[in-house]
Each structure stands twice: as C-alpha cells, then as structure tokens.
Amino acid sequence: MSTRVRVDLRGSAERSYEILIQPGVLGQVAGLVRQRFPHCTVALITDHTVRDLYADAILSGFESSPKQACHLYTFPAGEASKTRETKAMLEDAMFANRHDRKTVIIALGGGVTGDLAGYCAATYMRGVPFVQVPTTLLAQVDSSVGGKTGVDLPAGKNLVGAFWQPSAVYADTTVLQTLPGDEFLSGLGEIVKHALMFSPGMIEMLVTRHVEIMQREPVLMADLVAQNCAIKAHVVSADETETGLRKTLNFGHTAAHALELVSDFGIAHGIAVLAGMLVELRAAVHEGYLAAGHEQVMRDCIRIYLPELPKIRQFDPGRLVEAMLLDKKNESGRIHCSVPTAPGTAPEDPGWTRPFQPAVLTRALDEVFAQG
C-alpha cells in the first residue's frame, strides 16, 4: 500500500514535489534517485546511528550503477551536531570528493539530518537538489516536508538557515516499528499539534484509538503519516515562506524551543512540543484568546500522550521565559505564539499569531508545572 501527497508550490511547478509514503520504499530509494537524477553524483548524509541501521539499503542500490557514484558522509547523532561547524565539515568533505553542481544530496535520518543536509543543499555550489528519506515519525510527519533547513546557535534553535525545498520525500513506515519509545512519542507531539490546529477528526482518532497508536498498528500508522503529510503539504503549498498560514505550525514551539535550550537538548523535540502546547494554551486563556472549555478538550488530548512532565518541572519559569524572548518568531521584542481558536480550528488572518506578556507565560508555566 502506498500513498502519494503532492506539495504544489504556487507559481513553481518545477519546484513542486511528491511525498511517497510506502512500506519498504527504503530499498527503492537508489532506483528512484537514479531515475530522477541520472547524471548526478550522490552525497548520502546521515548520522552514525542511522548509518549502521539503514545506509546499506541505499548504498547497495548504487553499487549496481558504477556510472553514478554515491559517497557517504556521517556525523555524530543528536541535536548537538546541528551546528555551523558540522555543516562546514560536511561541505569540506563533499568538496574534497569533487562534488560539483551536478550533485544530489540524500538526507537519511531524522529532523537533525534533514535540517543539516537540506542547509548544505541550499548553499553548496549556491544550491543543489536534495531528497528527504525520513526515518523517524517526527521527520515523516513534519520536518521532512516544507523546506525549512538550518542549524542552531548557542543562543537558540534554528537561528541560521534557509528555505530550500526537497525534490522528493520517500517515507518508509516500516522503520517506525524499531523507533525507541521517546522518539516515537516525539513524533506524536507533532501529530497532536496538527490535529489540534487543523483536524477535529484526527483529535477524535487520537483520543479513541490511542492504544492502537501506542502499539504502532501498521495500517493505522500509515494512515496517520499520510493525514499529517496532507496537512503539512496544504499549509506549505499555501504559504511556503511562513508569512501567514504557515505560522500556525509553530503552535507549542515557542515554549518548546525554550525547554530544549535550557535542558541542553535533553528533552526530545516532540515531547517539548507537547509540553509547550499545554503552556501556550494556558497562557491563551489568561490573555483572553481562548475559551477555557476549548482548552480543556485540547489539554485532555495532549495529556493522553504526555501523562507526566518528566525532567521539565525542574526548570525555572523565569529562565524559560527569558529563552522565549530570544525566539526568532517574536516581533518588535514581544513574544508571539500561534494557538488554535477552538479544537481543530486554526486562527485566521490577521491573527495568525498573538502577542503574549512575559508575566502571563510565567504564570502559565507555573500552573502547568503544578499540574504535573
């Protein structure tokens, strides 16, 4: 069973692309890339962990095509590698192997790999194509789609980067069965975000079928990945560079990025997003942006997948708000967040984001942490 979702970029049929969601597609990636880019050399970028698990499935596909060389480039796994230094190391290695403008990059891995490899693609030789092959749930439903690439700075996440769309996304849902529990839950954080912002039907699915979801029932997971890719494709097609609707996909992320930063990335991204949504919903009620009854419905859905707040309550709310003040989404020195207006209902222009007072966010953090 396979599902295809198209990302139609307005006014640019050439840059529009397809997401192929298919069990077992990992073994077909080399053939698909050879067909799409027959005269390009290939740079396969992945981290050390994913290299040992899945790199051979792609490399072996190029061994039968000696005219198309595939070079492997790796880096240590984890958010700590998402830096300008790692990017420079990868680019230097590519240049040493004489990669020119006739190169296609394959990003094999999770969000860190996709962000790093995509940013390399955006700048190497002033831009080369790249293909996303996401191996985590979070990457399959969110970070591999949409063309956001970049690296972190000591001051915060994703502060340097570029919009650079992939040429294709190939998502193999069979790899989800081997994901560690925290990484699977991290992907569910972005799924819950999409549901709360865009899909009342998905909220119902997340609530009523949570046991099957946590058991990773294959057909259900393939359906969830496809639904989430369709949401992300719709938003990116309407607003590629985040000037309007795409801002809604940042729900929960202002608080989440602060949690990641102060924990030195000891908290997985999607788990931070789940906690961040709780905080931003609470603050939205205090600011008068959201009815308390709507918050309750959404909070109940979140707490199914985040029954407790491990490692999060130890952080000082004041320090977290200071980190939020560094967020790149802020405007005129004010903290801006995007929250649903009701369960499954995104805000509309001109209120894609709303300003939040630091004191209100501090209060919201106190209350969420008190709830445990």
N, C-alpha and C positions, 0 to 999 in steps of 0.2 A: 504494500500500500504506500503510495506516495502522494504528497500534496505540494502544489506549486502556488506560491504567492508572489505577485509582481509588485515591485516598488516603481511606480511611474513618477519620475521626476518631471515637474512641469516645465514644458518648453525644451526638454532634453531627452529625446528618445534614445540617443546614443549612450547616455549615462544611466538610463533606467536599467533595472536588473531584476533577476528572479531569485527567489528563495526556494530551494528544493529541500523538502522535509521527507526523508525516506530512511527506513531501517536498512542498514548495510551500505549506505551510499559512500561511506569512508573508503571502501575498496574500489570505488569507481572514480574517485577524485582525479587521479592522474589522467585517466582517459578523457574525462570531461574537460580538464585544463588543456590537454594536448589538442583536443578538437577546437576549443575556443581560441587558443593562442599557439598555433602550430609552429611558429618560427621564433618563439621566445625561449630564453633560458629561464630557469625557475629557481627562486630562492624560497626554500621552505623554512619558516621561522616558527619555533616552538620553545617551550621551556623544558628543563631537564626531566621533569616528571612525565609530561605528555610525550616527550621523545621516546621514553622507554616503553610507553603503552601503545602508541599509535603511529609513530613516524614511519615505521617499516611498511605499513599498509599503503602509504603514499609513495615512499621511495621505490618500492618494488615495482610499482606501476610505470615508473620512468626508466627502469633498467632495461625494459624491452624496447625502449626507444632511444638508442645511443645518440641520435642526432639532436636530442633535446636534453641537455644536462640539467640535473636538479641538485643544487647544493643545499646542505643542511646547516642552519645557524641556530644556536641554542643559547639560553641564558638561565640563571637560577630562577626557580619558580617563586612566585609571590609578588605582592604589591610593592615590596621594597625594590624590585628590579625596574619598576616603571619610572625610569629617570632619563634625563638627557644623556647621562653617561652611558647607560645601556644602549640607547638609540645610536649614539656615536660609535660604540663598539660594533654593533651590527652593521652599520653603514660602512665602516672601515673594512670589515671582513668581506662584505659584498664587493667593495671596490678592489680589494686585493685579488678577488677571484674574477675580476674583469667583467662584472655585471655592467651592462650599458643600458640604454633606454629601451632596448628590446628585452626587457626582463619583466616577469610577472612574479609577484610575491604571494605565497600561500601562508595565511595566518592559521596555524593549527593549535587550538587550545581554548582557554577561557578569555575573560574580558581583558586581562592584562596583556596577553599575547596579541589579541585583536587590536587593542589601542596602540601598542608599540609598533607592531608590523604595519598597521594602517598609517601611522605617522611617518614611518620610514618610507612607505609607498608615496605619501603625499609630497615628500621633499627630495627623495633620491632622484638625481638627474632631473630635478624640477617636476617629478611626478611620473610614476609608473603604475600600471594596473595591479590590483590585488584581489585575492579571493579569500573569503572567510570560511573556515571549516571549524565551527564552534563545537567544543567537546564538553561544555558544562551547560546545565539547564539555564543558568543566568545568561550566558552568552547566546544560547539558541533563541531565547525569547526576547532578548533586549539588546545587548551591546554589539552583537554582530551585524545588526540591521540599523542603517541610518547614517553611517559615515562619520560619526564622531570619533576622532582619533586624538591621542595626546599622551602627555606624561605628567607626573606630579612634580611639584616643587616642595621644598621644606615647609613653605607656608600653607600648602593646601593641595587638594586633589585637582588634577586635570586643568591646571592653570596655564599650560602651554600646549597648543595643539592646532589641529586644522580639521575642517570638514573635507573628507575625501571618501567618496562612496566606493564600496566594493563593486567588482564586476559581476560577482555571483556569491551566493551563500549556499553552502551544502551542509545540512544539519542531519546527522545520523542519530536517531533517537535511541538506538540500541546501547550507545555508550552511557546513557543515563542510569542504566542498571548498576553500573560499577562506581558511581559517584559516591564519595564519602557523605555521611549524613549532613554535616554542616554545609557542604557545597550544594547539596540538593535543596536544603532548606533556604539557602541563599537565593537560588533561582526562584523559589516560590515567593520570595519577597517581591520580586518584580512582577510576577503573575498577579499577586494580590493587588499591587499598585494599579496595574492595567484594569483589573476588574472594578476596583473602587472608583476609578476615574471614568471608565467608558462602558462597562458592561454589567447591568443588573443580573443578566442571565448567568454570567460567569461567577458573580458573587454567590448565587444560589448553588451552583455546582461546587464551588469551593467549600461551602458550608455543609451541604448534604452528602458529598462524596469524598470528604476529607480522608476517610480511612483508606479508600482505594487509591487516592492520590499519594498518601504517605507510603503505601505499598508499591507505588510506581507501576500500577497496572498499565501494560504496554499500550493498548488501544486508547485508553483514556489519556495517557501522557502525550501520545502523538497528536490527539485532538487538541489538548491544551497548548502544545507548542504551536500548532497551526493557527489556533484562535489568537494567540498573543502576537504571532508574526503578522497576522492580518491587521490587528490594531496598530502595531508599530508601523507597518507599511502605509496604512491610511494616513497616519499623522505625518510621517516623513514626506509622503507624496504631496501633502497639502502645505507643508512648511519645512523645507529642507534645512534652513539655516537658523531655526529657532527664533523667529521674530514674532511669532504668535502662538498658534495652537500647540506647537511642539514644547512650549514652556510647561504645559500641563504634565508632561512626562517627568518633570522634576519633583513631583509630589513626594514628600518624605525625604528628599535628597539633601536639602539644606541642613537639617538636623543630622542626617545620616553621615554626610561628609565630615561634620564636626566630630561625631562619635568615632569615625575611623581615624581621624587625625590625632585626637587626644589619646587614643588607645594604641598609637603607633601601628595601626592597621591590624591589631589583634582581634578585631571584630569583623567578621565576614560582611561584605558589602550588602548583600540582600537582607541579612539579619539586622544590620544597621538601618536599612530602609524600612523594615517592619517597625522597628522602634521609632524611627524618625516620623513615620506616618502617625503613630499614636500621639507624638508630641505636637505635630503641626495641626492635627485635628483638634486637640485640646485647646491650643492657642487660638484656632479659628473660632471656636465657641466663645472664648473670652473676648475676642475682637469684634464679635457680632457678625462674622461672615458665615456661620454655620449654625443650624438648629441643633440643640442638644440631642433630640431624638435621632437625627441623622447620624450624629457622631456615634451614638450607641450601636446602631446597626453595623457601621463600619468597624468600630472597635471590636465588636464580637467576632467578626470575620478575621481580623488581624490576630486576635488572641488565640484562635484555634491553632495558628502556626507559630505563635510566639507566646507559649503559655507562661513563661517567666522571662525575666530580663537578666540573663547571665552576664556577668562582667561589666554591665552597663551602669548599674546604680552606684558604682564606686567613684564615678567621675563627678566633679564639682559642676553644678549647673552654670555657675558664672563663667567658668573656663570654657564650657561648651558654647555659650552664647558669644564669647569673645572669638571663638573659632568660626562661628556662623557669620560674624561681621566681616570675615575675610572671603566669604563665598563670592565667586565670580558672577553669580546671578543677581547680586544686590544692585540697587540703583540709588544714586545720589547719597551713598553712605547709609542707606536704610536696608534692613533685612527684608527680602521679598521671598514669598513662598506661594506655590500654587496648590490649592486644595479643592476637592470636589464641592459642588454646591448641594449635592444630595448623593445617596449611594448610586454609583454608576453614572453620574452626571458631571461632566467636565464644565468648568466655568467658560464663559464666552467673552469675546472681545467687548470692551477694552479691559476686562478684569481677569486676564489670563493669570496674573499674579497679583497679590495684595501685599501692602506693607504691614510689617509686624513690629511692634515695640519690643525692644530687648527685654524689658521688665516682664512683658506678657509671656515671652518664650521661657524666661527663667521660671516663672510661676508654673507654666505648663510642664516643664521638666521636673520640677519638684513634685507635682501631682502624679505624673506618670511613674516616676521612680517610687513614690509612696505606694502605688498600687501593686508594685512588684511585678 
